[in-house]
Amino acid sequence: MMIRTVSVSPFPDQKPGTSGLRKKVPVFQTPGYTEAFIQSVFDSLDGFEGKSLVIGGDGRFYNREVIQIAIRMAAANGFGRVLVGQGGILSTPAASHLIRKREAFGGLILSASHNPGGPTEDFGIKYNISNGGPAPEKITDAIFARSLSIDHYKVADFGDVDLDKIGTFEAGGMTIEVVDPVTDYADLMETLFDFAAIRKLVDDGFKVAFDAMHAVTGPYASEILVRRLGVDAALVFNATPLEDFGGHHPDPNLVHAKALYDLMMAPEAPDFGAASDGDGDRNLIIGRGVFVTPSDSLAMLAANAHLAPGYKDGLKGIARSMPTSGAADRVAAKLGVEMHETPTGWKFFGNLLDAGRCTICGEESAGTGSDHVREKDGLWAVLLWLNILAVRRQSALEIVKDHWAEFGRTYYSRHDYEAIETDSANQLMAAIEDSLVRLPGRQIGSLTIANADSFTYHDPIDGSVSRNQGLRIFFEGGSRLVFRLSGTGTSGATLRIYMERYEPDPAQHDQDTQAALQPLIEAAEAIAEISSRTGRDAPTVIT
């Protein structure tokens, strides 16, 4: 095997965020850029000689090219086997399952998740460890440190692998296995959920709509929903993955999945609607006439999980990211199980899941999952909802209202200000942080601030500490504001403001969400001075 050692200069901007390194495609196309980052990943790992590496992505533009680069670099660096999804396709949860099932050393997942794709749009590379989950901070910090001093990368000289042909090949002294990206994952889902009960629900006339958003879950939805569960193929929309996601933004929220929302709010709507994102790890849940917020969905799935065969013995615990609403906390309290509040980023759930301290976890950013893999899982959430619907034989709206009546309703919303000038965003956050000690006791309209802090997480498993994970403002009566800068964008900074208000009275459960939260919206502006500091008079996206 011919291995070339190629000189390269460090790139100063290769710090992985909460979900790996994300940049515009032309940045990754800069000579040596992609190779330098992948080599920095490999240089930060020990003990992978002769081991297996999983590689796959969401099919976005530049996916195939980077897979070929990664395969040749894996061979040059000493991996013994690469497992790659056919066509370069592998959803993030399916990649996590494949790493775990095949006992791989780790995996490279090529995706920018819910971000747009295309020649001038977004691309990303994320490294997952042997448990199938995202690399913890100690590894991502090591990757960044290596990227700042790297001076060469290694690549094996052999031709492109035929990614469209399932089979096993030898090249560069390494075995390359092109695998069906769907079947193993679909089989796993069938062990967790009562497919017979769901199929009976569908056969009885229950109509399910699913929008794959021209992203990675199209083939998975076609196999599971249509072939195995009998869902009408005409109601599975945008099921063919496209490099540019059809020119749309593959983010399953009420802005980018508006067509599905409009369908589900129509008089003759299907009974249940759902969508997933670019790499298949997020979900949108909409019943006929009701949008279920991700925070509420987490709580409702946890409260009803025992209805699915895979969770019939109950939950070990529940975990949520800090900005996610406290709705799941009340479920955990009633079930008598542990409740964990972590920073944003699925990697923080990994230790809890591995230690058996939680079964179901979720984030307000439309990600929910369980201990079946170590990633959030869009289709998993859809299937658990369908299993619950098949057992309870109620509508989604009835399940939502029953849950609110039992646990109370948490009015919740997230306001995103996207692509803010980075310095302005940093200055805004610094100003809030400087004011934290002075905020308690301050009255804003009808609200009085009870406490304020910068969230620090102490991992109960390994003792690690993660600081500066978001600014929290607590009000008397239980309302809350959270301010964070997101790590998932590629242009400027995204300011996220999370607001929640708990309402125990069922007579007050039918208010419009934004109207119910208006005092908190006004308080956010008063505290952060968003308009004057950013020039924005409204959020880019409200979810």
C-alpha positions as CSV (number, residue, x, y, z in Angstrom):
1,M,0.0,0.0,0.0
2,M,1.2,3.4,-1.0
3,I,0.8,6.0,1.9
4,R,1.4,9.7,1.2
5,T,2.3,12.1,4.0
6,V,1.1,15.5,2.9
7,S,2.2,18.8,4.5
8,V,-0.5,21.1,5.8
9,S,-0.7,24.3,7.8
10,P,-3.1,24.5,10.8
11,F,-6.5,26.1,10.4
12,P,-7.4,28.3,13.4
13,D,-11.2,27.7,13.1
14,Q,-11.5,23.9,13.6
15,K,-13.0,23.9,17.1
16,P,-15.8,21.3,17.3
17,G,-19.1,22.6,18.6
18,T,-21.9,20.7,20.4
19,S,-22.3,18.5,17.3
20,G,-18.8,18.5,15.7
21,L,-17.3,20.9,13.2
22,R,-19.7,22.8,10.9
23,K,-18.7,25.2,8.2
24,K,-19.8,26.2,4.7
25,V,-19.0,23.7,1.9
26,P,-16.4,26.1,0.3
27,V,-14.5,26.1,3.6
28,F,-14.3,22.3,3.7
29,Q,-13.3,22.4,0.1
30,T,-10.2,24.6,0.9
31,P,-7.2,22.5,0.1
32,G,-6.2,20.5,3.1
33,Y,-9.0,21.7,5.3
34,T,-11.1,18.5,5.5
35,E,-8.0,16.3,5.7
36,A,-6.4,18.4,8.5
37,F,-9.5,18.0,10.6
38,I,-9.9,14.3,10.0
39,Q,-6.2,13.8,10.8
40,S,-6.6,15.8,14.0
41,V,-9.4,13.5,15.0
42,F,-7.3,10.4,14.4
43,D,-4.3,11.9,16.1
44,S,-6.4,12.5,19.2
45,L,-7.4,8.8,19.5
46,D,-5.4,5.8,20.8
47,G,-5.7,2.1,20.2
48,F,-7.6,2.0,17.0
49,E,-5.0,0.0,15.0
50,G,-6.8,-2.8,13.1
51,K,-10.2,-1.7,14.6
52,S,-13.4,-0.8,12.7
53,L,-14.6,2.7,11.8
54,V,-18.2,3.6,10.8
55,I,-18.6,6.3,8.1
56,G,-21.8,7.8,6.8
57,G,-23.8,10.9,6.3
58,D,-27.1,12.6,5.5
59,G,-26.5,12.7,1.7
60,R,-26.0,16.5,1.6
61,F,-23.7,18.1,-1.0
62,Y,-20.0,17.1,-0.6
63,N,-21.0,14.0,1.4
64,R,-19.6,11.4,-1.1
65,E,-16.4,13.3,-1.7
66,V,-15.6,13.5,2.0
67,I,-16.4,9.8,2.5
68,Q,-13.8,8.9,-0.1
69,I,-11.2,11.1,1.7
70,A,-12.1,9.6,5.1
71,I,-11.8,6.0,3.8
72,R,-8.4,6.6,2.3
73,M,-7.2,8.4,5.5
74,A,-8.6,5.6,7.7
75,A,-6.5,3.1,5.8
76,A,-3.4,5.2,6.0
77,N,-3.8,5.7,9.7
78,G,-4.2,2.0,10.5
79,F,-7.9,1.2,10.8
80,G,-8.6,-2.4,9.8
81,R,-12.1,-2.0,8.6
82,V,-14.5,0.7,7.4
83,L,-18.2,0.3,7.5
84,V,-20.0,2.7,5.2
85,G,-23.6,3.2,4.4
86,Q,-24.7,2.4,0.8
87,G,-24.8,5.6,-1.2
88,G,-23.0,7.3,1.6
89,I,-26.3,7.4,3.5
90,L,-26.5,6.7,7.2
91,S,-28.8,8.5,9.6
92,T,-27.2,9.7,12.8
93,P,-29.2,7.2,15.0
94,A,-28.5,4.4,12.6
95,A,-24.8,5.2,12.7
96,S,-24.9,5.1,16.5
97,H,-26.6,1.7,16.3
98,L,-24.2,0.3,13.8
99,I,-21.2,1.4,15.9
100,R,-22.7,-0.4,18.9
101,K,-23.9,-3.5,17.0
102,R,-20.6,-4.1,15.2
103,E,-18.5,-3.0,18.2
104,A,-16.7,-0.5,16.1
105,F,-14.0,1.8,17.6
106,G,-16.0,4.8,16.6
107,G,-17.5,6.6,13.6
108,L,-17.4,9.7,11.5
109,I,-20.8,11.2,10.8
110,L,-20.9,13.7,8.0
111,S,-23.8,16.1,8.5
112,A,-24.8,19.6,9.5
113,S,-28.0,18.2,10.9
114,H,-30.9,20.6,10.3
115,N,-28.8,23.2,8.5
116,P,-29.4,23.7,4.7
117,G,-27.3,21.9,2.1
118,G,-25.8,22.7,-1.3
119,P,-22.6,24.0,-2.9
120,T,-22.6,27.2,-0.9
121,E,-24.4,25.9,2.2
122,D,-23.5,23.8,5.2
123,F,-21.4,20.7,5.9
124,G,-20.2,19.0,9.0
125,I,-18.0,16.3,10.5
126,K,-18.6,14.7,13.9
127,Y,-16.7,12.0,15.6
128,N,-18.7,9.4,17.7
129,I,-17.0,7.1,20.2
130,S,-17.4,3.4,20.8
131,N,-20.6,3.7,22.8
132,G,-22.2,5.2,19.6
133,G,-22.5,8.7,21.1
134,P,-20.8,12.0,20.3
135,A,-17.3,12.5,21.5
136,P,-17.1,14.0,25.0
137,E,-15.5,17.4,25.6
138,K,-12.1,15.9,26.6
139,I,-11.9,14.4,23.1
140,T,-13.3,17.4,21.2
141,D,-10.9,19.6,23.2
142,A,-8.0,17.4,22.2
143,I,-9.1,17.5,18.5
144,F,-9.1,21.3,18.6
145,A,-5.7,21.4,20.3
146,R,-4.2,19.1,17.7
147,S,-5.8,21.1,14.9
148,L,-3.8,24.1,16.0
149,S,-0.4,22.4,15.6
150,I,-1.0,19.8,12.9
151,D,1.6,19.9,10.1
152,H,0.7,16.8,8.0
153,Y,-1.9,14.3,7.2
154,K,-1.7,10.7,5.9
155,V,-3.7,9.3,3.0
156,A,-3.5,6.0,1.1
157,D,-3.4,6.0,-2.7
158,F,-6.2,3.9,-4.1
159,G,-9.3,4.6,-6.3
160,D,-12.7,5.6,-5.2
161,V,-14.9,3.0,-3.6
162,D,-18.2,2.2,-5.3
163,L,-20.5,3.4,-2.5
164,D,-23.6,2.2,-4.4
165,K,-22.7,-1.5,-4.4
166,I,-23.4,-3.4,-1.2
167,G,-20.5,-5.8,-0.5
168,T,-17.0,-6.2,1.0
169,F,-13.9,-4.9,-0.7
170,E,-10.2,-4.8,0.0
171,A,-8.2,-1.6,-0.6
172,G,-5.1,-0.1,0.9
173,G,-4.6,-3.0,3.3
174,M,-8.1,-2.4,4.8
175,T,-11.5,-4.1,4.5
176,I,-14.2,-1.8,3.2
177,E,-17.8,-2.9,3.8
178,V,-20.6,-1.1,2.1
179,V,-23.8,-1.9,4.1
180,D,-27.5,-1.5,3.8
181,P,-28.1,1.6,5.9
182,V,-31.7,0.9,6.8
183,T,-32.3,-2.8,7.7
184,D,-30.3,-3.1,11.0
185,Y,-32.0,0.1,12.3
186,A,-35.5,-1.0,11.2
187,D,-35.0,-4.4,12.9
188,L,-34.0,-2.6,16.1
189,M,-37.2,-0.6,16.1
190,E,-39.2,-3.7,15.7
191,T,-37.8,-5.0,19.0
192,L,-38.8,-1.9,20.8
193,F,-42.3,-1.3,19.6
194,D,-45.5,-3.3,19.0
195,F,-45.5,-3.2,15.2
196,A,-48.6,-5.5,15.1
197,A,-50.6,-3.0,17.2
198,I,-49.5,0.0,15.1
199,R,-50.3,-1.8,11.9
200,K,-53.7,-2.7,13.2
201,L,-54.3,1.0,14.1
202,V,-53.3,1.9,10.5
203,D,-55.4,-0.9,9.0
204,D,-58.4,0.4,11.0
205,G,-58.1,3.7,9.1
206,F,-55.7,5.8,11.2
207,K,-53.9,8.1,8.8
208,V,-50.3,9.0,9.3
209,A,-48.4,11.7,7.4
210,F,-44.6,12.0,7.5
211,D,-42.4,14.6,5.9
212,A,-38.8,13.4,5.4
213,M,-37.8,16.8,4.0
214,H,-35.7,15.3,1.2
215,A,-33.3,14.3,3.9
216,V,-31.9,11.0,5.3
217,T,-35.0,9.6,6.9
218,G,-36.8,9.1,3.6
219,P,-35.5,5.5,3.0
220,Y,-36.0,4.7,6.7
221,A,-39.6,6.0,6.6
222,S,-40.3,4.1,3.4
223,E,-39.1,0.8,4.9
224,I,-40.6,1.2,8.4
225,L,-43.7,3.3,8.0
226,V,-44.8,2.1,4.6
227,R,-43.5,-1.4,4.1
228,R,-43.6,-2.7,7.7
229,L,-46.5,-0.7,9.2
230,G,-48.8,-0.1,6.1
231,V,-48.8,3.7,6.1
232,D,-50.1,5.1,2.9
233,A,-47.0,5.9,0.7
234,A,-48.8,9.0,-0.7
235,L,-48.7,10.5,2.8
236,V,-44.9,10.1,3.1
237,F,-43.7,13.3,1.6
238,N,-40.2,14.2,0.2
239,A,-38.8,10.7,0.8
240,T,-35.9,10.9,-1.7
241,P,-32.7,12.3,-0.1
242,L,-31.3,15.2,-2.1
243,E,-28.0,16.9,-1.9
244,D,-29.6,20.3,-1.3
245,F,-32.8,19.0,0.4
246,G,-34.8,20.3,-2.5
247,G,-33.6,23.8,-1.8
248,H,-35.3,23.8,1.6
249,H,-34.1,24.0,5.1
250,P,-34.4,20.4,6.6
251,D,-35.4,21.6,10.1
252,P,-38.6,20.1,11.4
253,N,-40.1,23.2,13.0
254,L,-43.2,25.2,12.3
255,V,-41.4,27.5,9.9
256,H,-39.7,25.0,7.6
257,A,-42.3,22.2,7.9
258,K,-45.2,24.6,7.5
259,A,-46.8,22.5,4.7
260,L,-47.1,19.6,7.1
261,Y,-48.5,22.0,9.8
262,D,-51.1,23.4,7.5
263,L,-52.1,19.9,6.5
264,M,-52.5,18.8,10.1
265,M,-54.6,21.9,10.9
266,A,-57.0,21.5,8.0
267,P,-60.5,20.1,8.5
268,E,-59.8,16.8,6.8
269,A,-56.3,16.4,8.3
270,P,-54.7,13.0,8.8
271,D,-54.8,11.7,12.4
272,F,-51.1,12.1,13.1
273,G,-48.3,14.0,11.4
274,A,-44.5,14.0,12.0
275,A,-41.3,15.1,10.3
276,S,-37.5,14.6,10.8
277,D,-34.5,16.6,9.9
278,G,-31.4,16.4,7.8
279,D,-29.6,13.6,9.5
280,G,-32.7,11.9,11.1
281,D,-32.1,12.7,14.8
282,R,-34.8,15.4,15.3
283,N,-38.6,15.1,15.2
284,L,-41.7,17.2,14.8
285,I,-44.9,15.8,16.3
286,I,-48.3,17.2,15.2
287,G,-51.6,15.6,15.9
288,R,-54.8,16.6,14.1
289,G,-55.3,20.2,15.3
290,V,-52.4,20.2,17.9
291,F,-48.7,20.9,17.7
292,V,-46.9,19.1,20.5
293,T,-43.8,21.0,21.7
294,P,-40.6,19.0,22.0
295,S,-40.5,19.6,25.7
296,D,-44.1,18.4,26.1
297,S,-43.4,15.5,23.8
298,L,-40.5,14.3,26.0
299,A,-42.8,14.5,29.1
300,M,-45.6,12.6,27.4
301,L,-43.4,9.9,25.9
302,A,-41.8,9.4,29.3
303,A,-45.3,9.2,31.0
304,N,-46.5,6.6,28.5
305,A,-43.3,4.7,27.5
306,H,-44.4,1.6,29.5
307,L,-47.1,1.0,26.8
308,A,-44.3,0.0,24.4
309,P,-42.7,-3.5,24.7
310,G,-39.2,-2.1,24.9
311,Y,-40.1,0.0,28.0
312,K,-42.7,-2.2,29.7
313,D,-40.5,-2.5,32.8
314,G,-40.5,1.2,33.4
315,L,-37.8,3.9,33.3
316,K,-34.6,4.1,35.2
317,G,-34.6,7.9,34.9
318,I,-35.3,10.8,32.7
319,A,-32.8,13.4,31.5
320,R,-33.3,16.8,29.7
321,S,-31.1,19.6,28.6
322,M,-31.1,22.7,30.8
323,P,-33.1,24.9,28.3
324,T,-35.8,22.2,27.9
325,S,-38.9,22.9,30.0
326,G,-39.6,21.4,33.3
327,A,-42.6,19.4,32.1
328,A,-40.6,16.1,32.2
329,D,-39.5,16.9,35.8
330,R,-43.1,16.5,37.0
331,V,-43.4,13.1,35.3
332,A,-40.2,11.9,36.9
333,A,-41.5,13.0,40.3
334,K,-44.7,11.1,39.9
335,L,-42.9,8.0,38.6
336,G,-40.4,8.2,41.4
337,V,-37.4,8.1,39.1
338,E,-34.2,10.2,38.8
339,M,-34.4,13.5,36.9
340,H,-31.2,14.9,35.4
341,E,-30.6,18.4,34.0
342,T,-27.6,18.6,31.6
343,P,-26.0,21.1,29.3
344,T,-27.2,21.2,25.7
345,G,-25.6,18.6,23.5
346,W,-26.4,14.9,23.4
347,K,-22.9,13.9,24.5
348,F,-23.9,14.9,28.0
349,F,-26.5,12.2,28.1
350,G,-24.0,9.4,27.2
351,N,-22.6,8.9,30.7
352,L,-26.0,8.7,32.3
353,L,-27.2,6.2,29.7
354,D,-24.1,4.1,29.9
355,A,-24.4,4.0,33.7
356,G,-28.1,3.0,33.7
357,R,-29.1,6.3,35.3
358,C,-31.7,7.2,32.7
359,T,-33.8,5.6,30.0
360,I,-35.4,8.4,28.1
361,C,-33.8,11.8,27.4
362,G,-34.6,14.9,25.3
363,E,-33.9,18.4,24.3
364,E,-36.2,21.3,23.4
365,S,-34.6,21.5,20.0
366,A,-36.8,18.6,18.8
367,G,-34.5,15.8,19.9
368,T,-35.7,12.8,22.0
369,G,-34.2,9.4,22.4
370,S,-33.6,6.5,24.7
371,D,-30.9,4.0,25.8
372,H,-31.3,2.0,22.5
373,V,-28.6,4.2,21.0
374,R,-26.5,7.1,22.1
375,E,-28.0,9.8,19.8
376,K,-31.3,11.5,19.6
377,D,-33.6,9.6,17.2
378,G,-36.4,11.2,15.2
379,L,-38.1,8.1,13.9
380,W,-37.9,6.4,17.3
381,A,-39.9,9.3,18.8
382,V,-42.5,9.0,15.9
383,L,-42.8,5.2,16.5
384,L,-43.2,5.6,20.3
385,W,-46.0,8.1,19.7
386,L,-47.6,5.6,17.3
387,N,-47.3,2.8,19.8
388,I,-48.9,4.9,22.5
389,L,-51.7,5.9,20.1
390,A,-52.3,2.3,19.1
391,V,-52.6,1.2,22.8
392,R,-54.6,4.1,24.2
393,R,-56.9,4.5,21.1
394,Q,-57.2,8.2,21.7
395,S,-56.3,11.1,19.4
396,A,-53.1,13.0,20.0
397,L,-55.1,16.0,21.1
398,E,-56.9,13.9,23.8
399,I,-53.6,12.5,25.0
400,V,-52.1,16.0,25.3
401,K,-55.1,17.4,27.2
402,D,-55.2,14.4,29.5
403,H,-51.5,14.9,30.3
404,W,-52.0,18.7,31.0
405,A,-54.9,17.9,33.2
406,E,-52.8,15.5,35.2
407,F,-49.5,17.3,35.3
408,G,-50.3,20.9,34.5
409,R,-49.3,22.7,31.3
410,T,-45.9,24.4,30.8
411,Y,-46.3,27.2,28.2
412,Y,-43.0,27.2,26.4
413,S,-41.3,28.8,23.5
414,R,-37.9,29.5,22.0
415,H,-37.1,32.7,20.1
416,D,-34.1,32.4,17.8
417,Y,-32.1,35.4,16.5
418,E,-30.0,33.9,13.7
419,A,-26.8,35.1,12.1
420,I,-26.2,38.0,14.5
421,E,-22.9,39.7,14.2
422,T,-20.7,37.6,16.6
423,D,-19.2,40.5,18.6
424,S,-22.7,42.0,19.2
425,A,-23.9,38.6,20.4
426,N,-21.0,38.1,22.7
427,Q,-21.3,41.6,24.1
428,L,-25.1,41.0,24.8
429,M,-24.4,37.8,26.7
430,A,-21.5,39.4,28.6
431,A,-23.8,42.3,29.7
432,I,-26.4,39.9,31.0
433,E,-23.8,37.8,32.8
434,D,-22.4,41.0,34.4
435,S,-25.9,41.9,35.7
436,L,-26.8,38.5,37.2
437,V,-25.8,39.4,40.8
438,R,-28.0,42.5,40.6
439,L,-31.1,40.9,39.1
440,P,-32.7,39.2,42.1
441,G,-35.5,41.4,43.4
442,R,-35.9,43.4,40.2
443,Q,-39.5,43.8,39.0
444,I,-40.3,43.8,35.3
445,G,-44.0,44.4,34.6
446,S,-45.9,41.7,36.6
447,L,-42.8,39.6,37.1
448,T,-40.3,39.6,40.0
449,I,-36.9,38.0,39.5
450,A,-36.2,35.5,42.3
451,N,-32.7,34.3,41.2
452,A,-30.3,34.3,38.3
453,D,-27.1,32.3,37.5
454,S,-24.8,30.9,34.8
455,F,-25.5,27.1,34.6
456,T,-22.7,24.8,35.6
457,Y,-23.1,21.0,35.2
458,H,-21.4,18.6,37.5
459,D,-21.4,15.2,35.8
460,P,-22.6,12.6,38.4
461,I,-20.8,9.8,36.7
462,D,-17.3,11.0,35.9
463,G,-17.1,14.1,38.0
464,S,-16.4,16.4,35.1
465,V,-17.5,20.0,35.3
466,S,-19.0,22.0,32.4
467,R,-19.3,25.8,33.0
468,N,-20.9,28.7,31.1
469,Q,-23.7,26.5,29.7
470,G,-26.4,29.2,29.6
471,L,-27.7,32.1,31.6
472,R,-30.8,31.4,33.7
473,I,-33.3,33.9,35.1
474,F,-35.9,32.5,37.5
475,F,-39.0,34.4,38.5
476,E,-41.3,34.2,41.5
477,G,-44.1,31.8,40.7
478,G,-41.9,29.4,38.7
479,S,-41.5,31.1,35.3
480,R,-38.0,31.1,33.7
481,L,-35.9,32.7,31.0
482,V,-32.7,31.2,29.5
483,F,-30.2,32.9,27.2
484,R,-27.7,30.9,25.1
485,L,-25.6,31.3,22.1
486,S,-26.0,28.3,19.8
487,G,-23.1,26.1,18.6
488,T,-24.9,24.7,15.6
489,G,-24.7,27.5,13.1
490,T,-22.1,28.3,10.5
491,S,-22.6,32.1,10.0
492,G,-22.4,34.7,12.8
493,A,-24.0,33.7,16.1
494,T,-27.5,32.5,16.9
495,L,-29.0,33.9,20.1
496,R,-31.6,31.6,21.6
497,I,-34.0,32.8,24.2
498,Y,-36.1,30.1,26.0
499,M,-39.1,31.1,28.0
500,E,-41.5,29.0,30.1
501,R,-44.4,29.5,32.4
502,Y,-46.1,26.7,34.4
503,E,-49.9,26.7,34.6
504,P,-51.5,24.1,36.9
505,D,-55.1,25.3,36.3
506,P,-56.9,23.3,33.5
507,A,-59.2,26.2,33.0
508,Q,-56.1,28.2,31.8
509,H,-54.7,25.6,29.4
510,D,-56.2,26.9,26.2
511,Q,-54.4,30.2,25.9
512,D,-52.3,31.1,22.9
513,T,-48.7,30.3,23.8
514,Q,-47.1,33.6,22.8
515,A,-49.9,35.5,24.5
516,A,-49.4,33.5,27.7
517,L,-45.7,34.2,27.5
518,Q,-45.9,37.9,26.7
519,P,-44.7,39.1,30.1
520,L,-41.6,36.9,29.7
521,I,-41.1,38.2,26.1
522,E,-41.1,41.7,27.5
523,A,-38.8,40.8,30.3
524,A,-36.3,39.2,27.9
525,E,-36.1,42.5,26.0
526,A,-35.8,44.5,29.2
527,I,-32.9,42.3,30.5
528,A,-31.0,41.8,27.3
529,E,-31.7,45.0,25.3
530,I,-32.0,42.8,22.2
531,S,-33.2,45.5,19.8
532,S,-30.6,48.1,20.6
533,R,-27.7,45.6,20.8
534,T,-28.5,43.5,17.7
535,G,-30.7,45.8,15.5
536,R,-33.3,43.1,15.4
537,D,-36.9,43.9,16.3
538,A,-38.2,40.3,16.0
539,P,-36.9,36.8,16.2
540,T,-35.9,35.0,13.0
541,V,-37.7,31.8,14.1
542,I,-40.2,31.2,16.9
543,T,-40.8,27.6,18.0
